[in-house]
């Protein structure tokens, strides 16, 4: 495995093999008494509310996921991880073992209310400022979440804050990201259900497959011979079956219903669509982006360094791209997170240039 860096000069650094082991996501930790005890193996362990309609919910599905909350013992520069169309930020729990134990880590998850990248940025910025009123900050965003992380960084740096920002599989010239199907949601958690993704309006990219030079980002190749129309009964049955399989694979640590899974795929579709037609704001300072070096089918991506060139018009300072020997979905796979953590650590924080 390799990672290639594109900035002023290429360099080679090591990369851990990519695998999809859900045990790498399941983490435990010791927190001071009185802090939230959420862990990836106990997602319902903290009381919270949905930000959208004030219904009781678990912290595992709330807009802010406290992976390693701030405390007297956890007082470093906070890291905010944006889930994008993955909806839930549970995967980022894998960073616990590969980051400084003093660094607070929070996931920022999908929500019903925001409709645009700007809306999401404003909503997340409110939560970020509530947790840490002043910088410095660290931002990490995957796919559609990367565009939101970029916009949050723009607003924080414009306000004079120092921000370290790393984007994962985020390219302003790429096709609209594909939203999640239930099966792909399971795969992002490291669970292979052994089934293919159905081609339905709920899980297709708004960009037709096969257009342009590359397949849509996140497109999962599959059998296109299945009927495109399903009855509500069939859809509900599929959702319930997939949810039950996920619950079984996670050994009963969560209780996901078919309606929960439908809600997740709906939020994913909304998050993916907001990228369409978006033009990134001009970012003061520098930007780092991790680029998938492989297409979803595992073949080499043609000219991955194009992502760096595509970001160049929207960034004041240097744009550094790290091309990883992985697919888009692999960039948040448990065993790749150590490399992501290392790239994040070597990325310089920056702010708006002063006159």
C-alpha positions in Angstrom: 0.0 0.0 0.0 1.2 3.5 -0.8 0.2 7.1 -0.2 1.5 9.7 -2.6 1.6 13.4 -1.6 1.0 16.1 -4.2 2.0 19.6 -3.2 5.3 21.2 -4.2 7.1 17.9 -4.4 6.0 14.3 -4.1 7.0 12.1 -1.3 6.4 8.5 -0.2 5.1 7.5 3.2 3.8 4.2 4.5 0.2 3.1 4.6 -1.5 0.3 6.6 -3.4 -2.3 4.8 -7.1 -1.6 4.4 -9.6 -4.1 5.9 -13.3 -3.9 7.0 -13.2 -5.3 10.5 -16.0 -4.0 12.7 -14.1 -5.0 15.8 -11.8 -2.0 15.0 -14.8 0.3 15.3 -15.9 -1.1 18.6 -13.9 0.8 21.2 -13.9 1.3 25.0 -12.3 3.9 27.1 -12.0 5.2 30.6 -13.4 8.7 31.2 -13.5 10.8 34.4 -16.6 10.3 36.5 -19.5 12.4 35.2 -18.6 12.4 31.5 -20.6 10.7 28.8 -19.7 7.1 28.4 -20.7 6.7 24.7 -18.6 4.2 22.8 -19.1 2.5 19.5 -20.1 -0.7 21.2 -22.7 1.2 23.3 -24.3 3.8 21.0 -27.4 4.2 23.2 -25.5 4.8 26.4 -26.0 8.6 26.6 -29.2 10.5 26.9 -29.8 13.1 24.2 -32.5 14.6 22.0 -32.9 14.9 18.3 -32.0 18.4 17.4 -34.8 18.6 14.8 -38.0 17.7 16.7 -36.9 17.3 20.3 -37.8 13.6 20.4 -35.9 11.4 22.9 -32.9 9.8 21.2 -29.5 8.4 21.9 -26.3 10.3 21.5 -25.5 7.7 18.8 -27.9 9.4 16.4 -28.0 13.0 17.6 -26.4 15.7 15.5 -23.3 15.8 17.8 -21.7 12.5 18.7 -19.3 12.8 21.7 -16.6 10.2 20.8 -14.1 11.6 23.4 -15.7 14.6 25.1 -13.8 17.5 26.5 -13.0 17.2 30.3 -10.4 18.2 32.8 -8.2 15.5 31.4 -9.1 15.9 27.7 -8.3 19.5 26.9 -6.4 19.5 23.6 -7.4 21.0 20.3 -10.8 19.5 19.5 -11.3 17.4 16.4 -14.7 17.5 14.6 -15.4 14.7 12.2 -18.2 15.3 9.6 -20.1 12.3 8.4 -21.6 13.7 5.1 -23.8 11.2 3.3 -22.6 8.4 5.7 -25.1 10.1 8.1 -23.6 8.7 11.3 -20.0 9.4 12.5 -19.5 6.1 14.3 -16.6 5.1 12.1 -14.5 7.9 13.5 -14.5 6.1 16.9 -11.6 4.2 15.3 -9.5 7.4 15.8 -9.5 7.0 19.6 -6.6 4.5 19.5 -4.6 6.5 17.0 -4.8 10.1 18.4 -3.5 11.9 21.4 -5.6 11.0 24.4 -5.9 14.6 25.3 -7.6 15.5 22.0 -11.4 15.7 22.3 -13.2 14.1 19.3 -16.7 14.8 18.2 -18.7 13.4 15.3 -21.1 15.8 13.4 -23.9 13.8 12.0 -26.6 14.3 9.4 -29.8 16.2 10.3 -33.2 16.8 8.8 -33.2 20.6 8.8 -30.2 21.8 6.8 -30.8 21.8 3.0 -27.6 23.3 1.7 -23.9 23.1 2.5 -24.1 26.7 3.9 -27.0 25.6 6.2 -25.1 22.6 7.4 -22.0 24.8 8.0 -24.0 27.3 10.0 -25.6 24.5 12.1 -22.4 22.7 12.8 -20.6 26.0 13.5 -23.1 26.7 16.3 -22.4 23.3 17.8 -18.6 23.7 17.4 -18.7 27.1 19.1 -20.9 25.7 21.9 -18.3 23.0 22.6 -15.3 25.2 22.1 -16.0 28.9 21.8 -12.5 29.7 20.6 -9.9 28.0 18.4 -7.8 26.4 17.4 -9.9 23.7 15.8 -9.4 20.5 13.7 -11.8 19.5 11.0 -12.1 16.2 9.2 -14.9 15.6 6.6 -15.7 12.7 4.3 -17.2 13.2 0.8 -20.2 15.6 1.1 -19.1 16.2 4.7 -15.8 17.4 3.3 -17.6 20.3 1.5 -19.3 21.2 4.7 -15.9 21.0 6.6 -14.4 23.3 4.0 -17.2 25.9 4.4 -16.9 25.7 8.2 -13.1 26.3 7.9 -13.8 29.3 5.7 -16.0 30.9 8.3 -13.7 30.1 11.2 -10.6 31.3 9.5 -12.4 34.4 8.3 -13.2 35.1 11.9 -9.4 34.8 12.7 -9.4 31.3 14.1 -6.6 28.8 13.4 -8.0 25.6 11.8 -6.4 22.4 10.6 -8.7 20.9 7.9 -8.4 17.6 6.1 -10.9 16.5 3.5 -11.5 12.8 2.5 -12.7 12.0 -1.0 -13.9 15.5 -1.6 -13.5 16.9 -5.1 -15.3 20.1 -6.4 -15.2 18.7 -10.0 -16.4 15.2 -9.2 -19.9 13.8 -9.8 -22.5 14.1 -7.1 -21.8 11.5 -4.4 -24.0 8.5 -4.3 -26.3 8.2 -1.3 -26.4 5.2 1.0 -28.4 2.0 0.5 -28.9 -0.2 3.5 -26.2 -2.6 2.3 -23.7 0.2 1.8 -24.4 1.6 5.2 -23.6 -1.8 6.6 -20.4 -2.0 4.6 -19.3 1.4 6.0 -19.6 -0.1 9.5 -17.4 -3.0 8.4 -20.3 -5.4 7.8 -20.5 -7.4 4.6 -24.1 -8.7 4.3 -23.3 -10.6 1.1 -26.0 -8.8 -0.9 -26.0 -6.4 -3.7 -27.3 -2.8 -3.7 -30.6 -2.4 -5.5 -30.8 0.4 -8.0 -33.6 2.6 -6.7 -34.1 6.4 -6.7 -33.3 6.4 -3.0 -29.8 5.1 -3.4 -28.7 6.3 -6.8 -26.6 9.4 -7.5 -28.4 12.2 -9.2 -25.8 11.9 -11.9 -26.6 8.9 -14.2 -24.1 6.1 -13.9 -21.6 5.9 -16.8 -21.6 9.6 -17.6 -18.3 11.5 -17.6 -14.9 10.0 -17.4 -15.4 8.4 -14.0 -18.2 6.6 -12.2 -20.0 8.8 -9.6 -18.0 9.1 -6.4 -19.2 6.4 -4.0 -21.1 4.4 -6.7 -21.2 0.8 -5.8 -21.1 -1.4 -8.9 -23.9 -4.0 -8.9 -26.4 -6.0 -11.0 -28.6 -3.6 -12.8 -31.0 -6.3 -14.0 -33.3 -6.0 -11.0 -36.5 -4.0 -11.4 -36.2 -0.4 -10.6 -39.6 -0.1 -9.1 -40.5 -1.8 -5.8 -43.7 -1.9 -3.8 -43.8 -0.3 -0.4 -44.2 -3.7 1.2 -41.0 -5.0 -0.6 -39.0 -1.9 0.4 -40.1 -2.2 4.0 -39.3 -5.9 4.1 -35.8 -5.2 2.6 -35.2 -2.5 5.2 -36.3 -4.7 8.1 -34.2 -7.6 6.9 -31.1 -5.5 6.4 -31.6 -3.8 9.8 -31.9 -7.2 11.5 -28.7 -8.4 9.8 -26.8 -5.3 11.0 -28.1 -5.8 14.6 -27.0 -9.4 14.5 -23.5 -8.5 13.1 -23.0 -6.0 15.8 -24.0 -8.7 18.4 -27.0 -6.8 19.7 -25.2 -3.7 20.7 -27.7 -1.6 18.7 -31.4 -2.0 18.0 -31.9 -0.7 14.5 -35.4 -1.0 13.0 -36.4 -0.9 9.3 -37.8 2.5 9.8 -34.5 3.7 11.4 -32.6 2.4 8.3 -35.1 4.1 6.0 -34.6 7.4 7.9 -30.8 7.0 7.5 -31.0 6.4 3.8 -33.3 9.4 3.4 -30.9 11.7 5.3 -28.1 10.3 3.1 -29.9 11.2 -0.1 -30.5 14.7 1.2 -26.9 15.1 2.2 -25.6 13.9 -1.2 -28.0 16.1 -3.2 -26.8 19.3 -1.5 -23.5 19.0 -3.3 -25.1 19.4 -6.7 -24.3 22.8 -8.2 -22.4 23.9 -5.1 -19.4 26.2 -5.7 -17.0 26.2 -2.8 -16.1 29.5 -1.0 -12.6 30.9 -1.1 -10.6 29.4 1.8 -8.0 31.5 3.5 -4.9 29.5 4.4 -4.0 25.9 3.4 -6.0 22.8 2.6 -5.2 19.1 2.7 -7.2 16.4 0.9 -7.0 12.6 1.0 -7.8 11.2 -2.4 -9.0 7.7 -3.2 -6.5 6.2 -5.6 -8.9 3.4 -6.7 -12.3 3.4 -8.3 -15.2 1.6 -6.5 -14.5 -1.5 -8.5 -10.9 -1.6 -7.2 -9.2 -0.4 -10.5 -6.7 2.4 -10.5 -8.1 5.8 -10.7 -6.9 7.9 -13.7 -5.1 11.1 -12.7 -6.0 11.2 -9.0 -3.8 14.4 -8.7 -6.6 16.2 -10.6 -8.3 16.7 -7.3 -5.5 19.0 -6.1 -5.8 21.0 -9.3 -9.6 21.2 -8.9 -9.3 22.7 -5.4 -6.6 25.2 -6.4 -9.0 28.0 -7.5 -10.8 27.9 -4.1 -7.8 28.0 -1.7 -5.5 30.9 -0.9 -2.5 28.8 0.2 -1.1 25.4 -0.6 -3.3 22.5 -1.5 -1.7 19.2 -0.5 -3.2 15.9 -1.8 -2.5 12.5 -0.3 -3.4 9.7 -2.7 -4.2 6.6 -0.8 -4.3 3.1 -2.3 -8.0 2.7 -1.4 -11.6 3.4 -2.6 -13.8 6.2 -1.5 -15.5 4.1 1.1 -12.2 2.7 2.4 -11.1 6.1 3.4 -13.2 5.8 6.6 -12.6 2.1 7.0 -11.4 1.1 10.5 -7.9 0.0 9.5 -7.2 3.0 7.3 -8.0 5.5 10.1 -4.5 5.2 11.6 -3.1 6.6 8.4 -5.8 9.3 8.3 -4.8 10.3 11.9 -1.2 10.5 10.8 -2.0 12.8 7.9 -4.1 15.0 10.1 -1.3 15.3 12.6 1.2 16.4 9.9 -1.1 19.0 8.4 -0.4 22.5 9.5 -3.2 24.6 11.1 -3.6 28.0 9.4 -5.7 31.1 9.6 -6.6 34.1 7.5 -3.5 36.0 6.4 -3.1 39.4 8.0 -2.3 42.5 6.2 
